[in-house]
Amino acid sequence: MNAPGVMSEDQVAALVAAAKDGQLPEADVQAPVSRHRRVRKIDFTRPSKFTTDQQRRLERAHVTFCRSVSTRMSAELRSLISVELIDTAQLTWANALDEIPRQSVSAIVDVAPIDGRILVTAELTLLLGLLERVLGGQTTDRPEERTLTDVDRALVSRIFQTLLDELSISFNDVADLQFALLDLETERAPAQLAPLSEPTLAMTFEFKLGTLSSTMVLLIPHRAIEPVLRTAGATQHDAELAAAATAAVGEAMADVVVQLRAEVGSVDMPLERVLALRPDDILRLDGTTEEGAVTLYADAIALHRAKLGRNGRRRAVGVLGPVQEDA
């Protein structure tokens, strides 16, 4: 027997004979499968209230937070814990809440001294894994999800406060702020902390504890730290960069040649009068009446007031002070 779909020798011979006679059977033509048009969801409400410099500064502070909290929690729990900032996005408050995993515990955080409110949410599996280690258990397996008891809530509050203490220290690069835990929400994230359309910076952290990998999300409404963003000056790092840039520009410009001239005075007059000048005419020049005083110019920029004099056989000027001081 021939396998399904394989022609026998007789069938092949019959097909060749039919081809010679021009009597080939018509092939079944199948209509091409139509593809559905791909629909892409676009969110036109994505805000950009945080500037690029502000976002970069906050990211730097939270990278420092990752290192410090990893070291502290690893030492306290006697287990290797790694924390990494894996994503930063600007969203509306409503969209940011939608990004929070369903099984999460939310901490409402007070921002002092500006009386702001931010939200820190951690997956329940992460908190249960940390609780197991706090109570002397192992973290080799993923903990079984359960409802937090009153004792669990007290221990979870302590874990959140540890995170907030390290966040306060790391935030000193941006401003002198202190973060304190106000309340815990285990059912759902509180939506009343900010208007639903409020621009929000969502920062996602990955915690690795043994074989367990979970996330924590920090939601910062713009209005919560707006006073700090408006008044915060450059960080020490930014100041060092600015000083280095200034020094580099000065070094690059050091060999540039400019014309330095001493000008006794000047006067503006119509071209008609200029053409009418004759020998023995006297021109009154603008400027000080101080005898021998001139102004030093670098190209067209007035720099200093100076006094005429001599140095050996050469004419010279003695600098008296900047032009602004003489005004």
Summary of the structure (lengths in Angstrom):
residues: 327
radius of gyration: 38.5
end to end distance: 113.3
largest distance: 129.4
contacts: 793
relative contact order: 0.12
helix: 35%
strand: 28%
